[in-house]
């Protein structure tokens, strides 16, 4: 089973946004880690670190079937990720593969948020983490906002 296309599109938009945001400052973490950390902060503030850690573990477990390179990644007790940056740097030669693993993980996490929290609350949490244009879906052709 793969991540829902809508969640993959949203994950891709968020990672693309963070990749662009990272170009304006000194080198930072990968876009995947920045998106993950923003989700962790937003949901952690709402539901607590334990709730986020549980969802993140489940999302990572699901994502590993689609991106076997994620087997080296772990969710720490505080919900942070261990090994994603290493996974992405190990396959730096193939940027598409590195980005794909991050997209899959974020899409799985977004899908679980949508499933457990519902659309309105998920969108509210996302808008809290990305108050600007990152969630603006007008450029994708359907004219709707995420």
N, C-alpha and C positions, 0 to 999 in steps of 0.2 A: 504494500500500500504506500502510495506517495503522498506528499503534502498537497493540499488543495491548491489548484492553480491561482486562485485569488490571494491566498496567503503567500505563495511564492512571489507573485507580482508585488505585493506589499513589502515583503522582506527585501526584494531586489531594490525597490524604491528607497527604503530606509538605508540600506547599505550604500547605494549610490549617493544619497544625500550626505551620509557621514564621510564617504570617501572624498567628496568635494569640500566638506567642511574641514577635513584634516589637511588639505592643501594650503589653507590660509595660515597655518601655524607651524610650529616646529614638528618634526616627525613624532607621531604618537602611536598608540596601539592601532591594530588593524580595524577597519570599519566594522567587521563582524563583532569584535570585542566591544567596540564603542556602542553599537546598537544593543548588544546583550546587556551591557552595564546600565544603559538608560532604562531598559525594560526592568532590570533588577531593582534599580532605585525607585522607579515609579510603582511597580507592584509591591515591592517591599514596604514602601511607605503606606500603601493601602492595606495590604493583607499580612505583612510580616515576612521576615526572612525565611522562616520555615516553610511557609506556603509557597514562596517563590522557588526555594530549593527543591521542593517536591515536584513542582511543574517543570522546572529546568531539567531535573533528572529524567523525568518521563519523556520530555521532548528530545533530549540527547539520546536516550535509548532508542526511540523511534527513528531518529535521524541516522544512527549508525548503520541501519540496514540499507540506506540509500547512499551513504558516503562512508565507506569502510575506513577511510583515513581518520575518521572521528573516534575510532576505538581508543586512541591514545588520550583523548580528552576526558576530563572528569569534572564533576560538579562538586565543589567544596561544601563544607557544612554551612558556610555563610551564603551559599548560592553563587559564588564567583566561579569562573571557569579556570581550570588548570589544563594547560597543554594546547589550547586552541591557537595561540600565537606561534607555538612551536610547530604545530601541524601546518599552519599556513606558511611559515618560513621554510619548512622542509620541502614544500612543493612550490617554492617561489618561481621555479622555472615555468610551471604551468599555472599562470594566474587564474585562468578560468576554473580549473579544478579547485583551487584554494577558495575562490569566491563561491563556488557552487556548494561546498561543504558548509560555509557560513550561511548561505541563503537557505539551505535545507534546514539547518538547525533553527534559525530564526523563524522560518515558516512554520515549523513544527510547534515552536513555542507560541507563536501568534495563534495558531489553530487551537491549541489547548486553552489559551486565554479566552478565545471566542466561545469555545465549547462550555467552559466552566463559568465564565462571567457574563456571557451574552454580548451582543453587538454594541449596545449603548455604553456599557461600562468599559468594554475593551477600547472603544474609540476614545472615550474620555481619558483613559489612562495613557493612550498613545498621544493624544493632543497635549496632555500634561508634559510628556517627555519631549515631544517635538511640536512646540507651539507655532512654528513657522510653516513653511511651504512643503515640508517633507511628506506630509500626508495628502497634499493636493493631487488629485487624480485627473485633473483636467487635461494633462498632456497625454494621457493614455488613450484618449479617443472616445471615452464614454461620457465625459462631462460631469461625472459624479465625483464627490469627495469621498475619500475612504472613511 
